[in-house]
């Protein structure tokens, strides 16, 4: 894993150099994946890396954890609260759809959460533009395969250094890099709503997804869930679909 970390750091450096840019930025959520990426970009670009903490109707504990990550790798950081921006935007959307009597209350929770993810992406790119940085994503192999990310939200990035690493490998990497234990042991959550966890939402566990990706035998029920998630999310892993030339 030490060798893989060294290769990842070199890869990040080469990607930024080849793009003619200065460094890298990551959104720090307080979770393990963004913590690992923060450590990686700080090592790759000691003077040109930035962590962005973007609370948006968030649990205050997440910001506390994000600040612990900042301290653990000594990365430069900024806090931009998007709560008011999100409320203004989503209220305007809701008001206009309700005026047409088309508001779907069942879909609203996910629409609200995805809008937050896309606001964070917009914010990351606006800040990245100022510093001439590349935006680094945090999706691991399990999230990428199952599509557990918001299209054009946390999936809207320039680089995905963790995309070939299982959740277990990310934990191993985190220990080597010096991510705080409480972040490593925290229940994975996108912080979309109160009590939300990744595994409850997916209907299976990261351990099962990791085993599936490694070709190991898992219960049929979990296999069916994972394969269905992969099929439904195929569009997220591709560029916008284009027709053939007529």
C-alpha positions as a LaTeX table, in Angstrom:
\begin{tabular}{lrrr}
\hline
Residue & $x$ (\AA) & $y$ (\AA) & $z$ (\AA) \\
\hline
Unk1 & 0.00 & 0.00 & 0.00 \\
Unk2 & 2.94 & 2.35 & 0.65 \\
Unk3 & 4.01 & 1.84 & $-2.98$ \\
Unk4 & 0.48 & 2.46 & $-4.24$ \\
Unk5 & 0.27 & 5.69 & $-2.24$ \\
Unk6 & 3.59 & 6.85 & $-3.74$ \\
Unk7 & 2.32 & 6.03 & $-7.25$ \\
Unk8 & $-0.96$ & 7.87 & $-6.61$ \\
Unk9 & 0.91 & 10.97 & $-5.46$ \\
Unk10 & 3.11 & 10.88 & $-8.57$ \\
Unk11 & 0.02 & 10.36 & $-10.76$ \\
Unk12 & $-1.71$ & 13.37 & $-9.22$ \\
Unk13 & 1.39 & 15.48 & $-9.81$ \\
Unk14 & 1.58 & 14.39 & $-13.44$ \\
Unk15 & $-2.10$ & 15.05 & $-14.09$ \\
Unk16 & $-1.86$ & 18.60 & $-12.79$ \\
Unk17 & 1.41 & 19.23 & $-14.62$ \\
Unk18 & 0.04 & 17.89 & $-17.91$ \\
Unk19 & $-3.02$ & 20.14 & $-17.55$ \\
Unk20 & $-0.75$ & 23.15 & $-17.07$ \\
Unk21 & $-2.34$ & 23.93 & $-13.70$ \\
Unk22 & $-0.99$ & 24.71 & $-10.24$ \\
Unk23 & $-2.39$ & 22.21 & $-7.73$ \\
Unk24 & $-5.48$ & 20.44 & $-6.42$ \\
Unk25 & $-8.63$ & 21.01 & $-4.36$ \\
Unk26 & $-10.99$ & 18.59 & $-2.60$ \\
Unk27 & $-14.26$ & 18.95 & $-0.74$ \\
Unk28 & $-13.72$ & 17.67 & 2.81 \\
Unk29 & $-16.90$ & 16.14 & 4.24 \\
Unk30 & $-15.60$ & 14.64 & 7.46 \\
Unk31 & $-15.70$ & 11.12 & 5.99 \\
Unk32 & $-12.85$ & 8.71 & 5.31 \\
Unk33 & $-12.69$ & 9.02 & 1.51 \\
Unk34 & $-12.31$ & 12.80 & 1.40 \\
Unk35 & $-9.88$ & 12.56 & 4.33 \\
Unk36 & $-7.65$ & 10.22 & 2.33 \\
Unk37 & $-7.79$ & 12.49 & $-0.72$ \\
Unk38 & $-6.95$ & 15.53 & 1.41 \\
Unk39 & $-3.85$ & 13.75 & 2.70 \\
Unk40 & $-2.88$ & 12.66 & $-0.82$ \\
Unk41 & $-3.13$ & 16.10 & $-2.40$ \\
Unk42 & $-1.31$ & 17.72 & 0.51 \\
Unk43 & 1.58 & 15.32 & $-0.06$ \\
Unk44 & 1.43 & 15.81 & $-3.83$ \\
Unk45 & 1.23 & 19.63 & $-3.64$ \\
Unk46 & 2.48 & 20.82 & $-0.24$ \\
Unk47 & 2.11 & 24.51 & $-1.16$ \\
Unk48 & $-0.71$ & 24.23 & $-3.69$ \\
Unk49 & $-3.51$ & 22.15 & $-2.18$ \\
Unk50 & $-6.78$ & 23.24 & $-0.65$ \\
Unk51 & $-9.58$ & 21.60 & 1.31 \\
Unk52 & $-13.06$ & 23.08 & 1.03 \\
Unk53 & $-15.57$ & 22.49 & 3.82 \\
Unk54 & $-19.09$ & 23.24 & 2.56 \\
Unk55 & $-21.81$ & 22.82 & 5.21 \\
Unk56 & $-25.30$ & 22.84 & 3.74 \\
Unk57 & $-28.05$ & 22.06 & 6.24 \\
Unk58 & $-25.41$ & 19.71 & 7.65 \\
Unk59 & $-24.89$ & 18.02 & 10.98 \\
Unk60 & $-22.41$ & 20.27 & 12.88 \\
Unk61 & $-20.45$ & 17.10 & 13.79 \\
Unk62 & $-19.49$ & 16.70 & 10.12 \\
Unk63 & $-17.75$ & 20.09 & 10.10 \\
Unk64 & $-15.97$ & 19.21 & 13.36 \\
Unk65 & $-14.73$ & 15.99 & 11.76 \\
Unk66 & $-13.69$ & 17.84 & 8.60 \\
Unk67 & $-11.60$ & 20.23 & 10.71 \\
Unk68 & $-9.93$ & 17.23 & 12.38 \\
Unk69 & $-8.97$ & 16.01 & 8.90 \\
Unk70 & $-7.56$ & 19.46 & 8.07 \\
Unk71 & $-5.48$ & 19.40 & 11.24 \\
Unk72 & $-4.25$ & 15.84 & 10.64 \\
Unk73 & $-2.69$ & 16.69 & 7.28 \\
Unk74 & $-2.13$ & 20.44 & 7.81 \\
Unk75 & $-3.82$ & 21.31 & 4.52 \\
Unk76 & $-4.86$ & 24.88 & 3.75 \\
Unk77 & $-8.65$ & 25.14 & 3.95 \\
Unk78 & $-11.71$ & 27.31 & 3.59 \\
Unk79 & $-15.26$ & 27.04 & 4.96 \\
Unk80 & $-18.09$ & 28.17 & 2.68 \\
Unk81 & $-21.58$ & 27.68 & 4.13 \\
Unk82 & $-24.07$ & 26.91 & 1.36 \\
Unk83 & $-27.20$ & 26.58 & 3.51 \\
Unk84 & $-28.72$ & 29.94 & 2.62 \\
Unk85 & $-27.83$ & 29.58 & $-1.07$ \\
Unk86 & $-29.42$ & 26.14 & $-1.19$ \\
Unk87 & $-32.59$ & 27.31 & 0.57 \\
Unk88 & $-33.00$ & 30.21 & $-1.86$ \\
Unk89 & $-32.50$ & 28.01 & $-4.91$ \\
Unk90 & $-34.56$ & 25.03 & $-3.81$ \\
Unk91 & $-37.41$ & 27.22 & $-2.56$ \\
Unk92 & $-37.57$ & 28.93 & $-5.96$ \\
Unk93 & $-37.66$ & 25.55 & $-7.70$ \\
Unk94 & $-40.38$ & 24.25 & $-5.36$ \\
Unk95 & $-42.47$ & 27.41 & $-5.67$ \\
Unk96 & $-42.49$ & 27.28 & $-9.48$ \\
Unk97 & $-43.29$ & 23.57 & $-9.70$ \\
Unk98 & $-46.07$ & 23.96 & $-7.12$ \\
Unk99 & $-47.54$ & 26.76 & $-9.24$ \\
Unk100 & $-48.04$ & 24.15 & $-11.97$ \\
Unk101 & $-49.51$ & 21.69 & $-9.42$ \\
Unk102 & $-46.74$ & 19.23 & $-10.33$ \\
Unk103 & $-44.79$ & 19.10 & $-7.03$ \\
Unk104 & $-43.74$ & 15.52 & $-6.14$ \\
Unk105 & $-43.26$ & 15.37 & $-2.38$ \\
Unk106 & $-41.85$ & 11.82 & $-2.52$ \\
Unk107 & $-39.07$ & 12.90 & $-4.88$ \\
Unk108 & $-38.34$ & 16.11 & $-2.97$ \\
Unk109 & $-35.95$ & 14.66 & $-0.36$ \\
Unk110 & $-33.62$ & 13.22 & $-2.98$ \\
Unk111 & $-33.94$ & 16.31 & $-5.17$ \\
Unk112 & $-32.99$ & 18.45 & $-2.18$ \\
Unk113 & $-29.95$ & 16.25 & $-1.40$ \\
Unk114 & $-28.74$ & 16.12 & $-5.00$ \\
Unk115 & $-29.06$ & 19.89 & $-5.31$ \\
Unk116 & $-26.76$ & 20.22 & $-2.30$ \\
Unk117 & $-24.19$ & 17.94 & $-3.94$ \\
Unk118 & $-24.34$ & 19.95 & $-7.17$ \\
Unk119 & $-24.00$ & 23.25 & $-5.32$ \\
Unk120 & $-20.85$ & 21.88 & $-3.71$ \\
Unk121 & $-19.51$ & 20.89 & $-7.12$ \\
Unk122 & $-20.21$ & 24.40 & $-8.46$ \\
Unk123 & $-18.47$ & 25.93 & $-5.45$ \\
Unk124 & $-15.43$ & 23.68 & $-5.81$ \\
Unk125 & $-15.00$ & 24.65 & $-9.46$ \\
Unk126 & $-15.44$ & 28.36 & $-8.75$ \\
Unk127 & $-12.69$ & 28.23 & $-6.12$ \\
Unk128 & $-10.53$ & 25.92 & $-8.26$ \\
Unk129 & $-10.79$ & 28.41 & $-11.12$ \\
Unk130 & $-9.39$ & 31.15 & $-8.88$ \\
Unk131 & $-6.32$ & 29.12 & $-7.91$ \\
Unk132 & $-5.95$ & 27.21 & $-11.20$ \\
Unk133 & $-6.38$ & 23.89 & $-9.37$ \\
Unk134 & $-7.86$ & 20.57 & $-10.48$ \\
Unk135 & $-10.90$ & 19.24 & $-8.60$ \\
Unk136 & $-10.17$ & 15.84 & $-7.07$ \\
Unk137 & $-13.02$ & 13.41 & $-6.40$ \\
Unk138 & $-13.42$ & 10.98 & $-3.52$ \\
Unk139 & $-15.36$ & 8.02 & $-4.97$ \\
Unk140 & $-13.93$ & 4.59 & $-4.17$ \\
Unk141 & $-14.41$ & 1.41 & $-6.24$ \\
Unk142 & $-17.59$ & 0.38 & $-4.38$ \\
Unk143 & $-19.24$ & 3.77 & $-4.86$ \\
Unk144 & $-18.17$ & 3.96 & $-8.50$ \\
Unk145 & $-19.47$ & 0.48 & $-9.38$ \\
Unk146 & $-22.84$ & 0.94 & $-7.63$ \\
Unk147 & $-23.28$ & 4.55 & $-8.76$ \\
Unk148 & $-23.44$ & 5.76 & $-5.18$ \\
Unk149 & $-22.68$ & 9.37 & $-6.08$ \\
Unk150 & $-24.62$ & 12.32 & $-7.49$ \\
Unk151 & $-24.27$ & 12.80 & $-11.23$ \\
Unk152 & $-22.68$ & 16.22 & $-11.80$ \\
Unk153 & $-22.42$ & 16.53 & $-8.01$ \\
Unk154 & $-19.69$ & 14.65 & $-6.16$ \\
Unk155 & $-19.31$ & 12.74 & $-9.45$ \\
Unk156 & $-18.46$ & 15.99 & $-11.27$ \\
Unk157 & $-14.69$ & 16.14 & $-10.83$ \\
Unk158 & $-11.44$ & 16.13 & $-12.80$ \\
Unk159 & $-9.62$ & 13.25 & $-11.12$ \\
Unk160 & $-10.78$ & 10.09 & $-9.30$ \\
Unk161 & $-7.68$ & 8.67 & $-7.57$ \\
Unk162 & $-9.57$ & 6.17 & $-5.36$ \\
Unk163 & $-11.72$ & 4.63 & $-8.08$ \\
Unk164 & $-9.77$ & 1.33 & $-8.16$ \\
Unk165 & $-9.59$ & 0.92 & $-4.37$ \\
Unk166 & $-12.16$ & $-0.97$ & $-2.32$ \\
Unk167 & $-13.52$ & 0.55 & 0.88 \\
Unk168 & $-11.26$ & $-1.80$ & 2.84 \\
Unk169 & $-8.20$ & $-0.63$ & 0.90 \\
Unk170 & $-9.19$ & 3.00 & 1.50 \\
Unk171 & $-9.25$ & 2.25 & 5.25 \\
Unk172 & $-5.80$ & 0.68 & 4.98 \\
Unk173 & $-4.55$ & 3.73 & 3.11 \\
Unk174 & $-6.10$ & 6.05 & 5.71 \\
Unk175 & $-4.18$ & 4.36 & 8.54 \\
Unk176 & $-0.88$ & 4.73 & 6.70 \\
Unk177 & $-1.54$ & 8.38 & 5.80 \\
Unk178 & $-2.42$ & 9.35 & 9.38 \\
Unk179 & $-6.16$ & 9.95 & 9.12 \\
Unk180 & $-7.62$ & 10.15 & 12.68 \\
Unk181 & $-9.05$ & 6.84 & 13.96 \\
Unk182 & $-12.48$ & 8.33 & 14.67 \\
Unk183 & $-12.78$ & 9.29 & 11.00 \\
Unk184 & $-11.67$ & 5.82 & 9.88 \\
Unk185 & $-14.21$ & 4.12 & 12.17 \\
Unk186 & $-17.10$ & 6.50 & 11.44 \\
Unk187 & $-20.20$ & 4.98 & 9.79 \\
Unk188 & $-20.06$ & 5.99 & 6.09 \\
Unk189 & $-22.70$ & 8.62 & 5.33 \\
Unk190 & $-23.26$ & 11.17 & 2.58 \\
Unk191 & $-24.96$ & 13.37 & 5.19 \\
Unk192 & $-28.01$ & 13.73 & 2.99 \\
Unk193 & $-30.55$ & 13.70 & 5.82 \\
Unk194 & $-30.82$ & 12.96 & 9.54 \\
Unk195 & $-29.73$ & 9.40 & 10.33 \\
Unk196 & $-28.80$ & 8.63 & 6.71 \\
Unk197 & $-26.07$ & 6.03 & 6.16 \\
Unk198 & $-24.65$ & 4.73 & 2.89 \\
Unk199 & $-25.25$ & 1.07 & 3.70 \\
Unk200 & $-28.88$ & 1.53 & 4.76 \\
Unk201 & $-29.59$ & 3.40 & 1.56 \\
Unk202 & $-27.84$ & 0.90 & $-0.70$ \\
Unk203 & $-29.40$ & $-2.15$ & 0.95 \\
Unk204 & $-26.07$ & $-3.95$ & 1.30 \\
Unk205 & $-22.71$ & $-3.36$ & 2.99 \\
Unk206 & $-19.35$ & $-2.09$ & 1.77 \\
Unk207 & $-17.87$ & $-5.39$ & 2.90 \\
Unk208 & $-20.22$ & $-7.27$ & 0.57 \\
Unk209 & $-19.49$ & $-4.90$ & $-2.33$ \\
Unk210 & $-15.72$ & $-5.23$ & $-1.71$ \\
Unk211 & $-16.00$ & $-9.02$ & $-1.72$ \\
Unk212 & $-18.09$ & $-8.91$ & $-4.91$ \\
Unk213 & $-15.54$ & $-6.68$ & $-6.65$ \\
Unk214 & $-12.74$ & $-9.05$ & $-5.64$ \\
Unk215 & $-14.62$ & $-11.98$ & $-7.19$ \\
Unk216 & $-15.46$ & $-13.66$ & $-3.89$ \\
Unk217 & $-18.67$ & $-15.55$ & $-3.17$ \\
Unk218 & $-21.39$ & $-13.52$ & $-1.45$ \\
Unk219 & $-25.07$ & $-14.22$ & $-0.68$ \\
Unk220 & $-27.30$ & $-14.16$ & $-3.78$ \\
Unk221 & $-29.48$ & $-11.42$ & $-2.27$ \\
Unk222 & $-26.50$ & $-9.04$ & $-1.97$ \\
Unk223 & $-25.21$ & $-9.98$ & $-5.42$ \\
Unk224 & $-28.58$ & $-9.13$ & $-6.98$ \\
Unk225 & $-28.69$ & $-5.75$ & $-5.21$ \\
Unk226 & $-25.14$ & $-4.84$ & $-6.29$ \\
Unk227 & $-25.72$ & $-5.87$ & $-9.92$ \\
Unk228 & $-29.00$ & $-3.95$ & $-10.04$ \\
Unk229 & $-27.32$ & $-0.82$ & $-8.63$ \\
Unk230 & $-24.63$ & $-1.13$ & $-11.29$ \\
Unk231 & $-27.14$ & $-1.48$ & $-14.13$ \\
Unk232 & $-29.29$ & 1.45 & $-12.99$ \\
Unk233 & $-26.29$ & 3.75 & $-12.59$ \\
Unk234 & $-24.50$ & 2.99 & $-15.87$ \\
Unk235 & $-25.37$ & 6.44 & $-17.26$ \\
Unk236 & $-23.48$ & 8.08 & $-14.36$ \\
Unk237 & $-20.17$ & 6.57 & $-15.44$ \\
Unk238 & $-20.44$ & 7.77 & $-19.03$ \\
Unk239 & $-20.37$ & 11.10 & $-20.79$ \\
Unk240 & $-23.69$ & 12.47 & $-21.99$ \\
Unk241 & $-25.17$ & 10.07 & $-24.57$ \\
Unk242 & $-24.93$ & 11.20 & $-28.17$ \\
Unk243 & $-26.75$ & 9.72 & $-31.19$ \\
Unk244 & $-24.80$ & 8.27 & $-34.10$ \\
Unk245 & $-24.07$ & 10.63 & $-36.99$ \\
Unk246 & $-27.10$ & 10.59 & $-39.27$ \\
\hline
\end{tabular}
